[in-house]
Amino acid sequence: MTTTTTNFSHLAQSLATLGNETRLSMLGYLKANPGASVEDLVAFLELPQSVVSRHLMALRRAGVVAFDERGSSAFKTHRYSLKSEIIQDDAEALAALAS
């Protein structure tokens, strides 16, 4: 498999994942609020925690969101932030198709 094919494979996965208004809203929120918790996103989106968690999992699988676990084992807090460099790489790959 060539590098170009590999890049298109990742780009296709990213576009499929990002083709969702809720997920795009989440990315915008995480850009403005790095280290946000699930609870922060639930309050912002006004969606059930289970729905937000499912969207976060998809974004993590696509590699566009970083996950950090903080606190003791009894009181762990999950924090999320945007992986801007991955989104930038995808934007450049998409722009290359247009040029």
ABEGO torsion letter per residue (X at the ends): XBAAAAAAAAAAAAAAAAABAAAAAAAAAAAABBGBBAAAAAAAAGBBAAAAAAAAAAAAAAGABBBBBBEBAABBBBBBBBBAAAAAAAAAAAAAAAX
